Amino acid sequence: MEVVVTGRHIELSERFREHVSEKLTKLEKHDHRIMRVQVEVESERNPRQHDRAIKVELTAFSKGPVIRAEAAAEDKMAALDLALDKMAAQMRRAADRRRVHRGRPPASVGETLAGMETVPPPAAAAEEETVTERNVGPISVTGDGPLVVREKSHPAEPMTLDQALYEMELVGHDFYLFVDKESERPSVVYRRRGYDYGVISLELDAG
């Protein structure tokens, strides 16, 4: 298994890189098909975010779907352990799903939603911190932190709603952008507060 470690706004020692590679070998017991894991370590420059000063994002590439997990903590070791635990849990759920559905026809959307584990929304903070709002070009930015715009592009193949929901669970996000196989429209499936899901599709203007 190849491990690629990169840092954003942070210097990473060779010792830490070796520690990451050693830790990630534990993932192979959950999915022996893993070929490469990308590890991105990012430092948060906002001093108010000291408890989330370091963010670690793991992306595992295998013969199956891409699995992604991320976590933030005060230091990179703690953030790595949290992200690793999340990814291991997602891999266990994916393995369980493969065992359950092996030999069965694809589940309906209702079965897919009913069988998925949902995460309740975080509780609202008791007190909200007073923040300022400023404009950076056409974008309104809250707080005094720097404006960071990150762009990512991923190869995509048309898929069904069932598959999109499955992929969303694997990457551990609350939404998933995909191209609907039936309508051929760009669509987004997302979690709603009532422990159910919604879908947004774009109607392309032919004119």
C-alpha positions in Angstrom: 0.0 0.0 0.0 1.4 3.4 -1.0 1.1 6.3 1.4 1.5 9.9 0.2 1.7 12.5 2.9 1.5 16.3 2.1 1.3 19.3 4.3 -0.4 22.7 3.9 1.0 25.6 5.9 2.9 23.1 8.0 6.3 21.4 8.0 6.2 17.6 8.4 9.2 15.7 9.8 10.3 12.4 8.3 9.6 10.8 11.7 6.0 11.8 11.5 5.7 10.5 7.9 7.0 7.2 9.0 4.5 7.2 11.9 1.7 7.9 9.5 2.7 5.0 7.2 2.9 2.6 10.2 -0.5 3.7 11.5 -2.2 3.3 8.1 -1.1 -0.3 7.7 -3.9 -1.1 10.2 -6.5 -0.2 7.5 -5.5 -3.2 5.4 -7.3 -5.6 7.8 -10.5 -3.8 7.0 -10.0 -3.6 3.2 -7.2 -5.6 1.6 -7.9 -4.0 -1.8 -6.4 -0.6 -0.7 -3.7 0.5 -3.2 -3.0 4.1 -2.1 -3.8 6.4 0.8 -3.4 10.2 0.5 -2.8 12.0 3.7 -3.2 15.8 3.8 -2.2 17.7 7.0 -3.3 21.3 7.2 -2.6 23.9 9.9 -5.4 26.3 10.9 -4.0 29.9 11.0 -6.9 31.4 13.0 -5.7 31.5 16.7 -9.3 31.2 17.8 -9.4 27.7 16.4 -6.6 26.4 18.7 -8.6 23.3 19.6 -8.9 22.5 15.9 -5.4 23.8 15.0 -4.5 20.8 12.8 -6.8 19.0 10.3 -6.0 15.6 8.8 -7.8 14.3 5.7 -7.4 10.7 4.6 -8.4 9.5 1.1 -8.1 5.8 0.4 -8.1 4.5 -3.2 -8.8 0.8 -3.9 -10.5 -1.4 -6.4 -13.7 -0.3 -4.8 -15.2 3.1 -4.1 -13.0 5.9 -2.8 -13.2 6.3 1.0 -12.5 9.7 2.7 -12.3 10.8 6.3 -11.2 13.9 8.1 -10.7 15.2 11.6 -9.3 18.2 13.5 -7.6 18.4 16.9 -5.0 20.4 18.8 -2.1 18.5 17.4 -1.4 16.4 14.3 -1.0 13.1 16.2 -4.5 13.4 17.8 -6.1 14.5 14.5 -4.5 11.6 12.7 -5.9 9.1 15.2 -9.4 10.6 15.0 -9.4 10.5 11.2 -8.0 6.9 11.2 -10.8 5.8 13.6 -13.4 7.4 11.3 -12.0 5.7 8.2 -11.8 2.3 9.9 -15.5 2.6 10.9 -16.5 3.6 7.4 -14.6 0.6 6.0 -16.3 -1.8 8.5 -19.7 -0.4 7.4 -18.8 -0.9 3.8 -17.7 -4.5 4.4 -20.9 -5.2 6.3 -22.9 -3.8 3.5 -21.1 -6.0 0.9 -21.8 -9.1 3.0 -25.5 -8.3 3.5 -26.1 -7.5 -0.2 -24.0 -10.3 -1.7 -26.2 -12.4 -3.9 -29.1 -10.0 -3.5 -30.5 -7.6 -6.2 -29.8 -3.9 -5.7 -31.8 -2.5 -2.8 -34.5 0.0 -3.4 -34.0 3.6 -2.4 -36.3 3.0 0.7 -34.2 0.1 1.8 -31.0 2.0 1.3 -32.2 4.9 3.4 -33.6 2.7 6.1 -30.4 0.7 6.5 -28.1 3.7 6.7 -26.7 5.0 10.0 -27.4 8.6 10.4 -25.6 11.2 12.5 -27.7 13.7 14.5 -26.9 17.3 13.9 -24.6 18.9 16.4 -26.2 20.7 19.3 -26.4 24.5 18.9 -23.9 26.4 21.0 -25.2 27.9 24.2 -23.8 31.2 23.4 -22.7 32.6 20.0 -19.5 34.6 19.8 -19.8 38.1 18.4 -18.2 38.1 15.0 -17.6 40.8 12.3 -18.5 40.6 8.7 -16.5 41.9 5.8 -16.6 41.8 2.0 -13.8 40.3 -0.1 -14.8 41.1 -3.6 -18.3 39.7 -4.2 -18.0 37.3 -1.2 -19.1 38.2 2.3 -16.8 36.7 4.9 -17.7 36.3 8.6 -14.9 36.6 11.2 -11.4 37.9 10.9 -9.8 34.7 9.4 -8.3 34.7 5.9 -10.5 33.8 3.0 -9.6 30.4 1.7 -11.1 29.0 -1.4 -10.1 25.4 -2.3 -11.0 23.8 -5.6 -11.2 20.0 -6.1 -12.1 18.1 -9.2 -12.9 14.4 -9.2 -13.6 12.0 -12.1 -17.2 11.0 -12.2 -19.4 8.3 -13.8 -23.2 8.4 -13.9 -24.7 6.5 -11.0 -28.1 5.7 -9.4 -29.4 7.4 -6.3 -28.7 4.2 -4.3 -25.1 4.3 -5.3 -24.8 8.0 -4.6 -26.1 7.5 -1.0 -23.6 4.6 -0.5 -20.8 6.8 -1.8 -21.8 9.6 0.5 -21.6 7.3 3.5 -18.1 6.2 2.5 -16.7 9.7 2.3 -18.4 10.7 5.6 -20.0 13.9 4.3 -23.5 15.3 4.6 -23.8 15.7 0.9 -22.6 14.1 -2.3 -22.5 15.5 -5.9 -23.1 13.1 -8.7 -24.5 12.7 -12.2 -27.8 10.9 -12.1 -27.7 7.8 -14.4 -31.4 8.0 -15.3 -31.9 11.7 -15.9 -28.2 12.5 -16.8 -28.5 15.7 -14.7 -26.0 17.0 -12.1 -27.5 16.2 -8.7 -26.8 16.4 -5.0 -28.0 14.1 -2.3 -27.9 15.5 1.2 -28.8 14.8 4.8 -31.8 16.6 6.2 -32.4 17.4 9.9 -35.2 14.9 10.2 -32.8 11.9 9.7 -33.9 11.6 6.1 -32.4 12.7 2.7 -33.1 15.2 0.0 -32.0 15.4 -3.6 -31.3 18.5 -5.7 -31.0 18.3 -9.5 -30.0 20.9 -12.0 -32.2 21.4 -15.1 -29.8 22.2 -17.9 -31.0 25.0 -20.2 -30.9 23.7 -23.8 -31.2 27.2 -25.2 
